[in-house]
Amino acid sequence: MKSNLNDREFDKFREAENDKSSVSVSVDAALPIESAGVDWDEIITTFPANQQELYTYKKNSVTVQTVLVTYQNGDKKTITNMIRTRF
């Protein structure tokens, strides 16, 4: 792991294969607010704006839920809004 990466999740981060500009994350438990009651087999993350992250949950390639996280600004230290939509 790169020495300048601050691993606040205690060894859940590792270098992503074939891409030295990102890391992949291993999650031991689902976040309840994001996935409670939703059956999914894929999560796609996109970034519609500098201060936003959109998580799209799919089951058999069909969208079953989205979670839009909006931060105060581009440094993404403070969440200002989170919208969950189920389909």
N, C-alpha and C positions, 0 to 999 in steps of 0.2 A: 504494500500500500504506500502511496506517495506520502512523504513526510509532512507535506503542507495540508493534508486532509485531516480535519479535526473529527475524529470518530466519536461523536457524542452518544451513539447507540451501542457502544461497547462491542466491537467486532462483528456487527451485522453488515458492515460495508465491505466490499471487495472490488478490486479492479474489474471493470466490465471487459469481456473478451473483445479483441479486435478494435477497441475504441478507447484510447488513452485519455479522452476528455470527459469521461463519465464514469460513474460507479453503478453497480447493481446492488440492490438491497434485498436482504433476506429477512422476511417478517415472520415471527413466530406465532403471532395471533392476529386475527382480523380486528380492525378498528370498528367498534360497535356502531358508531354513528354513520359510518360509510357503508356497511354491508349487512347490518342486522336484518334478517328476514329475506335476504335476496340470494337466490341461487344463481351463481355465475361461474364461468370457467375461463374468462379472459377479462383483463382490465387494460384499457388503452388510455394513455396520458397524452394530452395535447396542451398547448399553451396559446390560447386565443389572444392574449395580451400580455405585456411584460409583467403585470402584477396579477395574472390569473393562471390557474391550473384547472383543466377539465378532465375528470376521470370518468370514463365510459365503461360501464360494466356490461358484459355480454354473456349470453348463454346460447350455445349453438349458433353463434354469429348474429344473434338478434339482441339489440340493445334492451336491457331490462332496467337500467338505472344510470343516471348521470349525477355527478357531484361537481359543482363549480365552486372552487375556492378562490376568493378575491382577497388580496393582501393590500395593506395600506400603500405600499409602493413596491418598486422592483427588487428591493433587497429581501423581500418575503420574510420579514421577521415578525410582522404583526398581521394576523388574520382579521379582516374587517367584516367579511360576510361569507356564508357557505350556504349554497342552495342544493338540495337533493331533490331530484325528480325521478319518480318511478313510472315505468310504462307497463 
